[in-house]
Amino acid sequence: MVSLTADMSPLRPDRNLALELVRATEAASIRAVPFIGRGDKEAADGAAVDAMRAFLGTVNFQGRVVIGEGEKDNAPMLFNGEVVGAGRGPECDIAVDPIDGTSLTAAGRQNALSVIAVSDRGTMLDASSVFYMDKLVTGPAGVGVVDIRLPVGENIHRLAKALGKPVDELVVSVLNRPRHEKLIEEIREAGAGTRLMSDGDVAGGINAARHGARTDMCVGVGGSPEGIVTACAIKALGGHIQGRLWPRDDEERQRGIDADLKMDHVYEAEELVQGDNTLFVATGVTDGQLVAGVSREGNYVYTESVVLRGASGTLRRISSEHLVSKWF
């Protein structure tokens, strides 16, 4: 099996795959532009899926979709188990989210992304049978310090001490959902502030782990696919991530058990994605803390993307300009 970071020589690993994947996220983001703020999240997602699928077909890798659009979005393409790529090159597991934040896109709100995460074949947890996951994400200061089993207030105080900052300066991201009312109350009672997200917990998790970002921790129940995707990014950032599957009912719980998933188990980073041969690429659809959204000026469309590579521990930004005539 060829590794996704297979060496051409001991000192010159092949990094072309990351740049090829950026083309796919750029395409998905650009194709979603006509639907920003139009109130039709299905149309936005459909356009992004079509574009991402077309570009992935040209990439020199053998990708198996472990986390895809799947049953949750009734997708005809980029479904779990689909094989994508040109059929040559490294054998990979791939997680895709053509738009993380379809509701954000439809409403014209911030933090919608187009995302792809890749790891070596057989290393990515297939959590697709349970749609939701309880997650805890921090930057490097939280490694060996915080634990999802502890009350959120204790984790806040532990992280504040590790960061060397007052508790009241900590900011915790959490999805703004009724299921999190008690969690939000506990965060504020501990003395920290909250950043409530309407959607898009991939960006929330990465920003919690990223150096120099305005949040320190991301907690709460979001998508399990997003948890796997975030774990690939955290490998490059040296941060902390843990997850517990959160089945909505007994039927979904049993589906998870039948798929050999562990219920009531804390998945550590290495269980979510094994090893450091990970790539995470994301292009902004709408503006956010992580990347700027797609913008258009005259005959040009501008995109901003990030590439995070676990093997080298790097975050790179890619700003691109595209001729409008090639896209619209």
C-alpha positions as a printed Julia matrix, in Angstrom:
328×3 Matrix{Float64}:
   0.0    0.0     0.0
   1.26   3.48   -0.88
   1.05   5.99    1.95
  -0.61   9.33    1.27
   2.67  10.92    2.33
   4.89   8.39    0.55
   8.44   9.63    0.17
  10.05  10.28   -3.18
  13.24  10.26   -1.1
  13.74  10.31    2.67
  13.9   14.11    2.63
  11.33  14.99   -0.04
   7.84  13.7     0.75
   5.24  14.11   -2.01
   2.86  16.89   -0.92
   1.01  17.3    -4.22
  -2.1   15.56   -2.9
  -2.93  18.44   -0.56
  -2.9   20.97   -3.4
  -5.05  18.72   -5.57
  -7.61  18.39   -2.79
  -7.75  22.18   -2.4
  -8.98  22.39   -5.98
 -11.96  20.25   -4.99
 -12.9   22.36   -1.96
 -12.43  25.56   -3.98
 -14.78  24.21   -6.64
 -17.43  23.26   -4.09
 -17.26  26.68   -2.43
 -17.45  28.61   -5.7
 -20.41  26.56   -6.95
 -22.27  27.3    -3.72
 -21.97  31.07   -4.16
 -25.22  31.61   -6.12
 -27.12  30.03   -3.24
 -25.67  32.07   -0.37
 -28.5   33.81    1.45
 -31.15  32.31   -0.85
 -32.78  30.11    1.77
 -32.32  26.81   -0.08
 -29.73  24.71    1.7
 -30.46  21.6    -0.41
 -29.69  23.45   -3.63
 -26.48  24.84   -2.16
 -25.38  21.41   -0.96
 -26.27  19.78   -4.28
 -24.18  22.25   -6.25
 -21.22  21.81   -3.91
 -21.46  18.0    -4.01
 -21.51  17.95   -7.82
 -18.45  20.19   -8.03
 -16.44  18.36   -5.39
 -17.21  14.97   -6.89
 -16.13  16.1   -10.36
 -12.8   17.46   -9.16
 -12.05  14.47   -6.9
 -12.34  12.27   -9.97
  -9.2   13.9   -11.37
  -7.03  13.49   -8.24
  -4.27  10.87   -8.31
  -5.35   8.84   -5.31
  -7.6    5.92   -4.5
 -10.0    7.37   -1.99
 -12.67   5.45   -0.14
 -15.36   7.69    1.37
 -15.6    6.73    5.05
 -17.46   9.87    6.09
 -19.61  11.25    3.31
 -22.94  12.87    2.66
 -24.49   9.56    3.61
 -27.94   8.73    4.85
 -28.27  11.98    6.81
 -28.37  14.04    3.6
 -29.87  11.4     1.24
 -26.97  12.01   -1.14
 -26.64  10.3    -4.53
 -22.91  11.1    -4.66
 -20.02  11.16   -2.17
 -21.91   8.57   -0.16
 -20.29   6.38    2.48
 -18.3    3.63    0.8
 -17.98   5.34   -2.59
 -14.58   5.1    -4.27
 -13.27   8.39   -5.67
 -10.12   9.54   -7.42
  -8.32   8.7   -10.63
  -7.68   5.1    -9.49
  -3.93   5.41   -9.05
  -1.7    6.75   -6.3
  -2.05   6.35   -2.53
  -4.9    4.37   -1.01
  -6.74   6.62    1.4
  -9.69   6.99    3.69
 -11.52  10.21    2.97
 -14.07  12.3     4.83
 -15.93  14.94    2.88
 -18.35  17.71    3.71
 -18.94  19.8     0.57
 -20.58  22.38    2.81
 -20.14  22.23    6.57
 -22.89  24.68    7.39
 -25.59  24.37    4.71
 -27.98  26.32    6.93
 -25.33  29.02    7.37
 -24.95  29.22    3.6
 -28.69  29.39    2.99
 -29.05  32.16    5.57
 -25.93  34.05    4.45
 -24.3   33.67    7.86
 -20.62  33.21    8.7
 -18.42  30.12    9.11
 -19.64  27.88    6.25
 -16.78  25.77    4.85
 -16.09  23.19    2.2
 -14.01  20.44    3.8
 -12.02  17.3     2.93
  -9.97  15.2     5.35
  -7.73  12.31    4.32
  -5.75   9.61    6.1
  -4.09   6.33    5.14
  -6.46   3.51    4.17
  -7.99   1.77    7.18
  -7.09   4.46    9.73
 -10.28   6.55    9.91
 -13.09   5.58   12.28
 -16.35   4.9    10.44
 -18.87   6.47   12.78
 -21.52   6.97   10.09
 -24.13   4.76   11.76
 -24.43   7.19   14.7
 -25.01  10.73   13.51
 -23.97  12.68   16.59
 -20.99  12.85   18.9
 -20.24  14.7    22.15
 -16.85  16.38   21.7
 -14.19  18.25   23.64
 -11.51  20.14   21.71
  -8.69  22.4    22.92
  -5.27  23.49   21.77
  -1.99  21.89   22.89
  -2.33  23.29   26.42
  -5.24  20.92   27.04
  -3.34  17.72   26.24
  -3.22  15.62   29.42
  -5.06  18.39   31.27
  -8.74  18.27   30.32
 -10.98  15.22   30.01
 -14.49  14.91   28.6
 -15.46  12.73   31.58
 -15.01  15.69   33.95
 -17.57  18.44   34.55
 -17.11  21.3    32.09
 -16.44  23.71   34.95
 -13.47  21.67   36.14
 -12.09  21.46   32.61
 -12.39  25.23   32.28
 -10.42  25.83   35.48
  -7.79  23.24   34.51
  -7.33  24.78   31.07
  -7.16  28.3    32.46
  -4.34  27.24   34.77
  -2.49  25.49   31.94
  -2.84  28.57   29.74
  -1.84  30.9    32.55
  -4.84  33.15   32.1
  -7.81  34.1    34.3
 -10.92  31.96   33.95
 -12.99  34.98   32.98
 -10.8   35.43   29.89
 -11.56  31.93   28.58
 -14.02  31.63   25.69
 -15.81  28.33   25.02
 -17.53  27.55   21.7
 -20.71  25.51   21.75
 -23.51  24.93   19.27
 -26.58  26.97   20.18
 -29.07  24.14   20.63
 -31.77  23.37   23.23
 -29.8   20.26   24.24
 -26.97  22.53   25.38
 -28.93  24.86   27.66
 -27.56  23.27   30.83
 -24.03  23.07   29.37
 -24.07  26.77   28.47
 -25.27  27.62   31.97
 -22.46  25.54   33.52
 -19.84  27.25   31.34
 -21.0   30.68   32.46
 -21.29  29.62   36.09
 -17.65  28.51   35.93
 -16.75  32.07   34.96
 -15.93  31.6    31.27
 -17.59  33.27   28.32
 -19.39  31.48   25.5
 -19.29  31.8    21.75
 -22.57  30.31   20.56
 -22.44  28.78   17.09
 -25.55  28.38   14.98
 -23.84  25.67   12.88
 -20.39  24.7    11.65
 -18.7   22.91   14.52
 -15.69  21.9    12.36
 -14.58  25.52   12.28
 -15.43  25.81   15.97
 -13.22  22.88   16.9
 -10.3   24.0    14.77
 -10.44  27.54   16.09
 -10.37  26.18   19.65
  -7.14  24.32   18.85
  -5.51  26.92   16.64
  -2.77  29.2    17.93
  -3.88  32.81   18.2
  -7.61  32.16   17.74
 -10.21  33.86   19.92
 -11.63  30.69   21.48
  -9.97  28.3    23.91
 -12.27  25.28   24.0
 -15.08  23.73   21.94
 -17.57  21.42   23.66
 -20.94  19.8    23.13
 -22.84  17.5    20.83
 -22.4   17.97   17.09
 -22.08  15.7    14.08
 -19.98  12.55   14.41
 -18.67  13.01   10.84
 -17.54  16.48   11.82
 -15.74  14.94   14.8
 -13.68  12.68   12.55
 -12.9   15.54   10.17
 -11.86  17.78   13.08
  -9.6   15.04   14.46
  -7.61  15.05   11.2
  -7.02  18.77   11.62
  -6.15  18.48   15.31
  -3.34  16.07   14.42
  -1.6   18.93   12.62
  -2.29  21.46   15.38
  -1.02  19.32   18.26
  -4.28  19.86   20.11
  -6.61  17.73   22.19
  -9.8   16.05   20.99
 -12.06  13.45   22.58
 -15.46  12.2    21.49
 -18.35  10.08   22.78
 -21.01   8.82   20.4
 -24.45  10.27   21.16
 -27.19   8.02   19.72
 -30.6    9.69   19.59
 -32.62   6.56   20.37
 -32.31   2.83   21.06
 -32.56   1.97   17.38
 -29.62   4.18   16.47
 -27.68   2.87   19.45
 -28.18  -0.68   18.2
 -27.07   0.31   14.7
 -23.86   1.61   16.22
 -23.32  -1.59   18.2
 -23.97  -3.66   15.05
 -21.29  -1.59   13.3
 -18.8   -2.44   16.08
 -18.84   1.07   17.49
 -18.34   1.48   21.22
 -21.2    3.1    23.07
 -20.43   5.01   26.29
 -16.77   4.96   25.31
 -14.45   7.96   25.14
 -12.71   7.94   21.78
  -9.29   9.53   21.95
  -7.66  11.25   18.97
  -5.73   8.14   17.98
  -8.95   6.11   17.91
 -10.75   8.66   15.74
  -7.9    8.75   13.22
  -4.83   6.55   13.58
  -1.38   7.95   12.95
  -0.17  11.35   11.81
  -0.46  10.83    8.04
  -3.44  13.15    7.83
  -4.44  15.98    5.55
  -7.2   18.49    6.19
  -8.21  21.05    3.61
 -10.97  23.64    3.85
 -12.1   26.54    1.7
 -14.37  29.28    3.0
 -17.87  29.52    1.58
 -18.87  32.44    3.78
 -16.56  34.58    5.93
 -15.4   33.2     9.26
 -12.59  33.18   11.81
 -10.75  30.35   10.08
 -10.9   31.54    6.45
 -12.54  34.24    4.37
 -15.51  33.3     2.24
 -15.74  33.42   -1.54
 -15.81  36.97   -2.91
 -16.25  38.34   -6.41
 -14.77  41.49   -7.87
 -15.17  42.25  -11.54
 -13.93  39.34  -13.62
 -12.4   37.48  -10.69
 -13.56  35.19   -7.9
 -11.36  34.99   -4.8
 -11.08  32.06   -2.41
  -9.13  31.41    0.78
  -8.21  27.91    1.95
  -6.21  26.24    4.7
  -4.18  23.04    4.46
  -3.24  21.23    7.67
  -0.77  18.35    7.41
  -0.35  16.04   10.38
   3.01  14.59    9.36
   4.71  18.0     9.38
   2.47  19.82   11.88
   1.88  22.7     9.47
  -1.0   25.01    8.66
  -0.75  26.73    5.28
  -3.05  29.33    3.78
  -3.79  29.42    0.06
  -5.33  32.5    -1.52
  -6.51  32.0    -5.1
  -8.1   34.1    -7.8
 -10.23  32.51  -10.49
 -11.58  33.9   -13.73
 -15.36  34.3   -13.48
 -15.74  33.13  -17.07
 -14.45  29.68  -16.12
 -17.11  29.2   -13.45
 -20.3   31.14  -14.2
